[in-house]
Amino acid sequence: MKILIVYDTKHGSTEQICKWIAEFINNKVDIRRTGEADNLEKYDLIIVGSPIYMERPLSSVTKFLKSHRDVLQRKKVVLFVVGLATFKFTASRYLRIMKNALGFEPIMVRMLPGKWRFINHMDRTKVENFVKEIMKRI
């Protein structure tokens, strides 16, 4: 299975999380920022992540989802956002923005912890659990 992780980042937390996702998948995984992601047809699973900035996912990520919607509809897609939200309602609001940009229901969505300047070992464990759940669903 060919896997692509597409993301954008403001302060590096989302990039670190993408690297952990790739590590935990234990598979050849391509990681690209939104402006560098191309040739989506060759992938089976596409994981798309965005930090929350100014109460929204980055516009570069939502634009990526909208502009590639036709290809993404034929793929397994997982969405995640990275931020400080601890309330389920707030997390679901951010994820709804991503899902609306995608235009269809992905196989999985998740809010992952992020810190403005750093992320820690407990966050790494949450990412590992996220990957385990993805692998069960594909």
N, C-alpha and C positions, 0 to 999 in steps of 0.2 A: 504494500500500500504506500503510495506517494503522499507525503504530508507537507503542507505549506502553512507556516505561521506568518500572518500579516499583522503589522502593528504600527503605531506611531507612539511617540513618547515626548514628554516635556522635560522631565528631570531624571530619566533613566530607570525608574522602577519597573515600568512596563517592559522595557527591553530586558531587564534582568529576569523577570518572570517568564518571558518568551524563551530565554536560554534554559531556564529550569524545566520548562515544559518539554523542550527538545531533549534534554538530558534524561528526563523520566520516561519518555516514550521509547528510548533505546532503539531508535530507528533512524535511518537517514531522513532528516527533516531539514527543509529549507526555511530560512527565516529572512523575511524582507520587510522593509518599511513600506508604507502604502505607496509611495512614489516610485518604488523599485520593483513592485510585484507585477509580473507579467506572465504570459503563457500559462494561465490558470487551468487550461484544459488538461494539462498533463497530471494534475493532482486529483486524488480521490477524496481527501479530507483537507478542508481549509479552516484553520483556526484564526479568528480575527479578534484582536484586542486593542483597547484604547484606555488611556487614563481618563479620569474625570478631571476636567479643568473648567473652572468657572461654572460649575454645576451641570456640565454637559460632557459627553464624549467629544473628542477632538473632531473638528469638521473634516479633517483629512481622512479620517476613518469612515465617517458616515458617507462622505462623497465616494470613497472607494466602494462601499457596499452598494450604493445606488448605481454607480457607473458600471459595475460588473455583475449586476443582478441576474442577467440572462445566463451567464456562465455558472454563477453560484447556485442557481436553482437546480442544476444538474449534479451538484456535489453535496457531500455531507459537510455541513457547516456548523461550527461551534463558535459562539460569541462570548467574550468576557470583557469586563471593565475592571479597572484598577482604581481604588480610591479609599477614602477614609470612612465611608458610610457604614454605619453599624445597624441601621434600622432597615428591616426588610422592605418597607414601603419605599424608602429612598433608593435602595439598590434596584428595586423593580422598576422605578421610574427611569433610571439611567439605562437599564437593559431594554426597556420598551423603546427608547429612542433608537438604540442599535437595531432592534428587531424591525421597527418601522422603516428604517433605512434599507434593511435587507429585503423587506417586502414579502417574506414568508417565514414559517416557523423553523428555526434551526433545530438540530438534534439535541442541543444543550446550550444553556446560558449560565453564566456564573459571575458573581461579584467577588473579586479577589482583593485582599488587603494591600494597600500601598501606603507608602509614607512619602512625604514631600522630599525628603533628603535621603532616606535610607529604608531598606527593608531588612528583616531579620530571619533567623533560623525558623521561628514559628511560622512565618509566612511561607517559607520553603516547604514545610510540611503540608500546609494547606494546598499549595500548588501540586505537590505529589499526589494528594488525595483527589484533586481535580482531574489529573491525568488518569488515575486509576478508573475514575468514573467514565471518562471519555472512552477509554479502551473497552469497557464493558458494553458501551452503546454502539460501537461500530462493528 
